[in-house]
Amino acid sequence: MQCLSGEYLEYIQTYQRIFRKVLIEARRKESDRYVLASKNKSKAHWKLINKESGKTQQNQNITIRQGYNFITNPQMIAESFNRYFIVIVENLLHQRNKYRSTIKSATPIQSCTATMLVAPVTEKKMERVIISLNKKASAGCDKITMLVLQQCRDYILKPLVHICNLSFQRGFFPNQII
């Protein structure tokens, strides 16, 4: 396990706060777009309320735009999101390494003598863990409910496994996700 400097932890916490704000703003904009595009605004608001409270059971196909192309195949959409989030993690690690090389610490960083070996997480194991979670409508510190997590597991499984295994490799375990 690595020992992390206070500056590095502050750097990570700053990006966690930024990510949380971006996520909340993206949710708000998507909700606004949905309501504005609907013919029945009241019905659209209630659908959003039910969706956020975990009361909907409908699986809706989504469409995303990638460049000039629209993708409707759920498997291709999931792969697109997986690639995107894996690239983001790699870019953040690259930026972190550049940031760390520019930091001149006044206090020397102490090395850790304790180590721990952890086997990589598999997609199958991560899926079993997600399925075993309680289906609660209340959200955690990341504002995501367990019900939403379970409904999205097929789409987030690969990036989640990648992030967990990267955390094991780097020896960095955040106190909270966001």
N, C-alpha and C positions, 0 to 999 in steps of 0.2 A: 504494500500500500504506500502511496506517495504522501509526503507531507506537503501541504499547500501553504503558500505564503498568504498573509492577510491581503496583500494587493491583488493577488490572483483571485481569492474568494470574493473580494469586492467587485472585481471585474465580472465574474460570473453572475453575481447577484444583480449587477446593473443590467446585464443582458437578459436575465430572467424577468426583471421588471419590465423591460422594453418588450419582450415577447408577450408577456401577459397583457400589456396595453394594446399591442397590435392584434392579439387574438380577440379581445373584447371589442375593439373597433371593427374588426372584420365581421364578427357576428352581428353587430349592430347594423352595419352597412348591408349585409346580406338580408337581414330582416326587413330593413327599410325598402330595399329593392323588391323583395317579394311582395310586400304590401302595396307598393306603388304600382306594380305590374298587374295586380289582381283587379278583377272587376268588382268583386264583393269584398270591400275593405274590412268589414266587421268579421266576416267569415275567415279572412286571411289572418287577422289578429288572433282569433280563437285557435286557429290551427297552430300558430306559433306558440301560443300559451300552452296548449296541450303537448306540443312537441317538446318544449323546454321542461315541462313538468313530468315528462315520461308517460303520458297517457295515450300516445298514438302507437299503433301497431302496424301501420301501413309501411311497406317498403316502396319507396319511390325511386325510380331510376333518375339519376342525375346526369347532367351534361356539363362537360367542362370544355373550355376553349384552350387549345394549345397551339399558339401561333395563329394561323388562319384556319386550322382544322378544329372541328367539334368532335369530341369523343363521347360516346354514349355507352359503350361496352363497359360494364362494371369492373371486369378483370383488367382491362387496359387502363381505366381510371385509377384503380388501386396501384397498378404498376407505376403509373405516372407520378402519383403522390409518393410512393416508396422511393423512386429515384430522386425526386425533388428533396425529400427530407434527408435522405442519406447524403446528398451533395451538400445540403446546408450544414449538417454535422461536420463533414469533412472540412468545409470552408471555415467554420467556427474554430475548429482545431488548428487549422493553418494560421488563422488570425491570432489565436491564443499564443501559438508558438512564436509568431513575430512579435507580439506584445511582450511576452516573457523575455525575449532576447533584448528588448530595449529597456527593461526595468533594471535599475541599479539600486539594489537594496542596501540600506545602511546597516541592517542587521543580517548576519549570515543565516542562511536557511539550514536548519538542522536536518540531518538525515534520519530516516526511520530504520530501525533494525528489525522491527517486527514485520513479518510477511504473512500473506494468506493466499492460498491457492484456491481458485474458484473455477469450476468447469463452465464452459460457455453454455448459454441458454439456447435451447432449441425452440423452433416455432411450435412444435407439438406441446412442449412443456409450458410455454407462455400461453398457448391457447387454453390448456387445462386450468391454469391459474386464473385467467380471465373468466372462464365459464364458472369457476367455483366461487367467484365474488358474489356477495349479496346484491340483489337487484333493487337498490335503493334509488329513490327519486332525488335524494339530497346530493348536492355536489361537494366535492372536496376542495382543497385549496386551489386547484386548477380550474374550477368552475365546470367540471365535466362530471356528469352523474355516472354511476356504475352501469345503469341501464343503457345509456348512450355508448359507453365503452364496450359493453357486450354486443350491442347491435352493430358496432363498427369494427369489431375485432378482425374480420377478414381483410379490411382495408388498412388497418394500422399495425397488423401483426409483424410484418417484415421490418418496418422502421423501428418499432418498439424493441424487437429482438436485437437489432443492430445497435441501438443506443445502449441497451443493457450490457451487451457484450463489450462495447467500447468503454463503458464505465468500469467493467471488470478489468479490462486491459490497462486502462489508464490509472486505475486505483482511486478514482474520484466518485464519491457518492454524495449527491446533494441532500441537504436536510429536508427539503421539500421540493417538489417538481417545479412549481412556479411561485 
